[in-house]
Amino acid sequence: MERHAQRIIAILPDHAQQVLDDPAWPALAAALTEAETTGHDPEQLHQHAARQHTLDDARSTARTLTWHIQRLAARQSLSDRARAAQARTWVTPRPAHSGQTRPSPSQPGPAAPTRHR
């Protein structure tokens, strides 16, 4: 919790004391810890969350930051999973020669079927 407090002081010097005195501060610290344990950069999330909302008019600065951090972490996790899924679904190209002969551009292919009336 202390390292998160130091980040708050560094990133939000104008709001740091307000955040640290907020009853929701432990929830914010927990959200930052959770984001960190799931592979996110809590400092980057915190900076991004601080830019998302004007903290001057927030009723609870810590709660506002907690909500933004949780949403940002969830959004990044979803996009990371989507990229991983996309990487797994890339189709590998087939070999150029599969045993079937294809007509070359100079040789006509099979004639199109004709309709009789």
C-alpha positions in Angstrom: 0.0 0.0 0.0 2.9 2.3 0.7 4.3 2.1 -2.9 0.8 2.9 -4.2 0.7 5.9 -1.9 4.1 7.0 -3.3 2.7 6.7 -6.8 -0.3 8.8 -5.8 1.9 11.5 -4.4 4.1 11.5 -7.6 1.2 11.3 -10.1 -1.4 13.5 -8.4 0.4 15.9 -6.1 -2.6 18.3 -6.0 -5.0 15.5 -5.0 -2.7 13.1 -3.1 -3.7 14.0 0.4 -7.4 14.0 -0.6 -7.0 10.5 -2.1 -5.0 9.1 0.9 -7.6 10.5 3.4 -10.5 9.1 1.4 -12.3 6.2 3.0 -12.2 4.5 -0.4 -8.3 4.6 -0.5 -7.9 0.9 0.6 -10.2 -0.1 -2.4 -8.0 2.0 -4.7 -4.8 0.4 -3.3 -6.4 -3.1 -3.7 -7.4 -2.3 -7.4 -3.8 -1.2 -8.1 -2.4 -4.3 -6.5 -4.8 -6.5 -8.4 -3.9 -4.8 -11.7 -0.2 -5.3 -10.9 -0.6 -9.0 -10.1 -2.5 -9.6 -13.4 0.4 -8.1 -15.4 -0.7 -4.4 -15.8 1.5 -1.5 -15.1 -0.3 0.2 -12.2 1.5 3.5 -12.7 0.4 3.6 -16.4 -3.1 2.7 -15.4 -3.1 5.3 -12.7 -1.9 8.1 -15.0 -4.4 7.1 -17.6 -7.2 7.1 -15.0 -6.2 10.4 -13.7 -6.5 11.9 -17.2 -9.9 10.4 -17.8 -11.8 12.4 -15.3 -11.6 15.8 -13.7 -10.8 15.0 -10.1 -11.7 18.4 -8.8 -15.5 17.7 -9.0 -15.3 14.0 -7.9 -17.3 13.3 -4.8 -14.8 10.6 -3.9 -11.5 10.9 -5.7 -10.3 7.4 -4.6 -13.6 5.8 -5.7 -13.5 7.6 -9.0 -9.9 6.5 -9.6 -10.7 2.9 -8.5 -13.6 2.7 -11.0 -11.4 4.0 -13.9 -8.5 1.7 -13.0 -10.7 -1.4 -12.9 -12.3 -0.5 -16.2 -9.0 0.2 -17.9 -7.5 -3.0 -16.6 -10.5 -5.0 -17.8 -10.5 -3.3 -21.2 -6.8 -4.0 -21.6 -7.3 -7.6 -20.6 -10.1 -8.1 -23.1 -8.0 -6.6 -25.9 -5.0 -8.7 -24.9 -7.2 -11.9 -25.0 -8.7 -10.8 -28.4 -5.2 -10.4 -29.8 -4.1 -13.8 -28.5 -7.2 -15.4 -29.9 -6.6 -13.7 -33.3 -3.0 -14.9 -33.3 -4.2 -18.5 -32.7 -6.7 -18.4 -35.5 -4.4 -17.3 -38.3 -4.7 -19.8 -41.1 -1.5 -21.4 -42.3 -1.1 -21.3 -46.0 -1.5 -24.5 -48.0 1.4 -25.8 -50.1 1.4 -24.4 -53.6 1.1 -27.8 -55.1 -1.6 -30.0 -53.7 -1.6 -32.8 -56.3 -4.4 -31.2 -58.4 -3.5 -29.4 -61.6 -4.9 -26.0 -62.0 -5.4 -24.4 -65.4 -2.8 -21.8 -66.2 -3.9 -18.3 -67.3 -3.1 -19.3 -70.9 -5.2 -22.5 -70.7 -8.9 -22.1 -70.3 -10.5 -23.8 -67.3 -13.6 -26.0 -67.4 -16.4 -24.5 -69.4 -19.2 -22.9 -67.5 -22.4 -24.9 -67.5 -25.0 -23.8 -70.1 -28.7 -23.6 -69.5 -31.0 -25.1 -72.1 -34.4 -23.7 -72.5 
